[in-house]
Amino acid sequence: MKKWKIAKSKMRDALIVSFLALLLVFAVWKIFYTPSSAKETSLVTESGQTSTEREKSLAALLSQIEGVGEAEVRICETEDSVQSVVVVCDGARNILVNMNVCEAVSAALGVKADKVKIYPKK
């Protein structure tokens, strides 16, 4: 009977050590793994909404395209992919500018053109 008690306590100890190791791995994963969308720094715009560095960078790029003028960008995304993009810019009423903005956003973010919506500023 004594042999059985020793084996039982060793089994219990092994299970406890295994559980603690699993808990440690999970804790390390939770601390150091963050989705790419969560890594982006948020900035607060004049309207009080947050804007990521990615949106600011894309808006600055679009503003460099001839005829676009000032641009604002909102990227709607899940952890996995970009769902849609909204661009509001001064030159959106011009069809050529509209097409250029759509192509630039599609290329920069790797989304289909039908996921990009472009609107003129008021």
C-alpha positions as CSV (number, residue, x, y, z in Angstrom):
1,M,0.0,0.0,0.0
2,K,2.9,2.3,0.7
3,K,4.1,2.0,-2.9
4,W,0.7,3.2,-4.2
5,K,0.8,6.3,-2.0
6,I,4.2,7.3,-3.3
7,A,3.1,6.8,-6.9
8,K,-0.1,8.8,-6.2
9,S,1.8,11.7,-4.7
10,K,4.3,11.7,-7.6
11,M,1.4,11.8,-10.1
12,R,-0.2,14.6,-8.2
13,D,3.1,16.6,-8.2
14,A,3.5,16.0,-11.9
15,L,0.0,17.2,-12.6
16,I,0.5,20.4,-10.5
17,V,3.9,21.1,-12.2
18,S,2.3,20.6,-15.7
19,F,-0.7,22.8,-14.8
20,L,1.7,25.6,-13.5
21,A,3.8,25.3,-16.7
22,L,0.7,25.6,-18.9
23,L,-0.4,28.6,-16.9
24,L,3.0,30.2,-17.3
25,V,3.0,29.7,-21.0
26,F,-0.5,31.2,-21.3
27,A,0.4,34.2,-19.2
28,V,3.5,34.9,-21.3
29,W,1.5,34.5,-24.5
30,K,-1.1,36.9,-23.2
31,I,1.5,39.5,-22.2
32,F,3.7,39.4,-25.3
33,Y,1.3,38.5,-28.1
34,T,-0.8,41.4,-29.3
35,P,-2.7,41.5,-32.6
36,S,-1.2,43.9,-35.2
37,S,-4.2,46.2,-35.0
38,A,-3.8,46.6,-31.3
39,K,-0.1,47.6,-31.7
40,E,-1.0,50.7,-33.6
41,T,-0.9,54.0,-31.7
42,S,-4.1,55.9,-31.6
43,L,-4.2,59.7,-32.0
44,V,-7.2,61.9,-31.1
45,T,-8.5,64.1,-33.9
46,E,-10.2,67.5,-33.5
47,S,-13.6,65.8,-33.5
48,G,-12.6,63.7,-30.5
49,Q,-12.4,60.4,-32.5
50,T,-9.3,58.3,-32.5
51,S,-7.1,57.8,-35.6
52,T,-4.4,55.2,-35.9
53,E,-0.9,55.9,-37.3
54,R,-1.8,53.8,-40.3
55,E,-4.8,56.1,-41.1
56,K,-2.7,59.2,-40.6
57,S,0.0,57.8,-42.9
58,L,-2.4,56.9,-45.6
59,A,-4.1,60.3,-45.4
60,A,-0.7,62.0,-45.8
61,L,0.1,59.8,-48.8
62,L,-3.3,60.6,-50.4
63,S,-2.8,64.3,-49.9
64,Q,0.3,64.1,-52.1
65,I,-1.8,62.9,-55.1
66,E,-2.5,65.8,-57.5
67,G,-6.0,67.2,-56.9
68,V,-6.8,65.4,-53.7
69,G,-6.2,68.2,-51.3
70,E,-6.7,67.5,-47.6
71,A,-7.7,63.9,-46.9
72,E,-9.1,62.0,-43.9
73,V,-9.1,58.2,-43.7
74,R,-10.9,55.7,-41.6
75,I,-10.0,52.0,-41.8
76,C,-12.6,49.5,-40.6
77,E,-10.9,46.3,-39.8
78,T,-11.1,43.0,-37.8
79,E,-8.1,41.3,-36.3
80,D,-7.6,39.4,-39.6
81,S,-8.3,41.9,-42.4
82,V,-9.5,45.3,-43.6
83,Q,-13.2,45.3,-44.1
84,S,-13.6,48.7,-45.6
85,V,-12.0,52.1,-46.0
86,V,-13.7,55.5,-46.0
87,V,-11.8,58.5,-47.5
88,V,-13.1,62.1,-47.3
89,C,-11.1,64.5,-49.4
90,D,-11.4,67.9,-51.1
91,G,-11.0,66.6,-54.7
92,A,-13.4,63.7,-54.5
93,R,-15.9,65.4,-56.9
94,N,-13.3,65.0,-59.7
95,I,-13.7,61.5,-61.2
96,L,-10.0,61.2,-62.1
97,V,-9.0,62.1,-58.5
98,N,-11.6,59.7,-57.2
99,M,-10.2,56.9,-59.3
100,N,-6.6,57.7,-58.3
101,V,-7.5,57.7,-54.6
102,C,-9.4,54.4,-54.9
103,E,-6.4,52.8,-56.7
104,A,-3.9,54.1,-54.1
105,V,-6.0,52.9,-51.1
106,S,-6.5,49.5,-52.8
107,A,-2.8,49.2,-53.4
108,A,-1.6,50.5,-50.0
109,L,-4.0,48.3,-48.0
110,G,-4.4,45.3,-50.3
111,V,-8.2,45.6,-50.4
112,K,-10.6,45.4,-53.4
113,A,-11.7,48.7,-54.9
114,D,-15.4,48.0,-53.9
115,K,-14.3,48.1,-50.2
116,V,-13.1,51.7,-50.7
117,K,-15.6,54.5,-50.4
118,I,-14.6,58.1,-51.3
119,Y,-16.6,61.2,-50.4
120,P,-16.1,64.9,-50.9
121,K,-15.5,67.3,-48.0
122,K,-18.1,69.9,-47.4
